[in-house]
Amino acid sequence: PDQMTLLRCIYAAGNTPMIFNGVLPATVDELTEDARRVWVRYADLFKSFIRPILGTCLVYHHDPVNATGGVESSPWFAMEFISVDRRKGWALVIRMWPAGSDVYDLTPKGLEAESTYRVTYDNSGTDHVVEGATLMADGLSIAIPADTESELVLFEAVGD
């Protein structure tokens, strides 16, 4: 997997981060400043956003394991993690093998229709504010460019 997908699997796949020797540079000299910054950014995201809700969050499997398919039924891996109060969460989407499209349609299951959410896309760093009812009805079309294999989407309620 590409570096971003690897880091997302380590920090955002719903587990305590497990960093194996094989994912680290072989020597300290091979750890560039840019790579270190990215590792630190994901570690900080885990500490500040993911870890506080990880132990009690609601988990929704979107693909490939769902009501309609097994582990080989889709080229996509998609899971959603939402805090019990439904105010904060994330979705991890990974293209596991070539798909017919570079777009994954995700319809969040754990949000509240009455809430408004800031939706942040990790690949681009862009965000926008969307009503929960709209997210749950229309979903999100998550474009994953050919040069990467994944996207991490953050949800955070705004307002009361």
N, C-alpha and C positions, 0 to 999 in steps of 0.2 A: 504493500500500500504506500501511497504518497505520505510525506511527513505529517501533513495536517490530519489526514485520516488516522494515522497511527496515534497521534496525540489525542484526537477526539475519542478513539477507542480506549486509550489509557485513562482519560479523565472524565469522559461524559457517557460511558456506556452503562452506568448504573452500578458500578462496583467501586470498592476502594482501589485507588490507582495502584497498579502493579507494573513496575518498570524493570524489565529484564535487560541483562547485559547486551543482548543482541540488538536492542533498539537504540542504544547509546553509541556515540562515536567511539571508535577504538582507542583513541588517545585524546588527551585534553587539547592538544594542538588542533585536532579536527573539529572541535566544538567552536564554531564561528560565533561571533558576537550576535549576528542575526538569528542563528539557531538557538542560542541561549535565551535571547529575548522572547522567542516564541514559546520555548519550554516554560519560562517563568510566567508568561501571560496565561498559559493554560493552567499552570499550578495555582496562580492567583484566582482565576475563574473558578476552579474547583473549590478553593478555600472560601471564597466570598459568596458564590452563587449556588453551587451544586451541593457541597457538603452540608450546609445548614438544613437542607430539606431531604437529603438522600435517605436517611433512615426511616422516614415515615411517608415518603412521597407515593403517589398513585402511579402505577406503571401501565401503559397501554402499548401492546404489540400491534403494529400496523402491517408490517411485512417482514419476512415471508410467512412467518407463523401467525395465522389468524383463523377466523372461522371458516375460511374458504380454501386454505392451502397449507401445505407443509413446508419443510425447510428448502426444498428445491422448486417451489412454485412461483418464485419471483426473483428477478435479478437485484431486487432492492432489499435492504435491511432498514427498517424504520421503527423506532421506539420513541415514545413520548413519556416524559416524567413530569408530574405536576404536584405541587405542594398540596397538602390536605385542605388548606383553605382556598385552593385554586387561584391563588394570586401570583404564582411564580412557577416557572418550569422551563423545560427545554425539550427539543426533539432532535434526535440524531438520525440522519439519513445517509446511508452508504450505498453506493452502486457496487455490487459485489462482482458482477461480470457484465459484459456489454448488454445494454438494454435497447429496446426499440426507440427510445427517446432519452434525451438528457434532462428531462423534466419529470420530477416525481410530484404527484398530487397528494398532499397531506391534508386530511381533514381532522383537526384536533378533536380529541374526545374528552379531555379533562378540564376544559376551560368552562367559565360561567358565561352564559348568554348575556347576563345583565352587566357584566364588567367590560371595561375598555382596556386593551392591552397594547403595550409597546412591543413590537415584534422586531427582533434584531437578527440579521443574517450575518453569521460569522465570516463567511468568505469575503463579502464586500464591506462589512462593517456598517452597512446601511440599516436604518430602522424606520418604521412607520407605525402610526397608531391606528388600531382597528377595533371596532366593536366585537365583543366576544360572539354575539349572535351571527355576525357576518363571517367570522372565522369558522364557526361551527357549521354554517350552512354552505358557504362557498369554498372553504378550505384555502390552502396556499399552493401555488404552483412553484415548486422549488427547483430552480434551474441549477444543475451541477455541470460546470464546464468540462470539456473533455480532458483538460490537463489536471483535474482533481477528481477525487472519487467520493467526496462527501460534503455535507453541509451540517452545520450546527445552528439551530434556530432557538433563540431565547425568547421566552414570553414573560412579561412582567406587567401586572395590573397597574394602571395609572389612576390617580384620583382616589376617592374613598374606596 
